[in-house]
Amino acid sequence: MMDRIMAGLAYAILVGFLVTLVIYVPRWDLGGVILLTLLLAGYDTLQVMRRHRDPSHETVTEHDPRDDA
């Protein structure tokens, strides 16, 4: 759950920074690059949020040291 919150917060901060940049530097080429950046970062953020919803996703595995022998 905390991973999803942190991913959403990080994306919101990135959006805020890049939108502020576009407002103060209004160039169409910069706007295109920022749009592409936000689309790729948004896709990655959604993938992170979906991956952690999957019950088969397990971050800590039970490991028995006797299995190494």
Secondary structure, DSSP 8 states (H G I E B T S, - for coil): -HHHHHHHHHHHHHHHHHHHHHHHS--HHHHHHHHHHHHHHHHHHHHHHHHTTSTT--SS----GGGG-
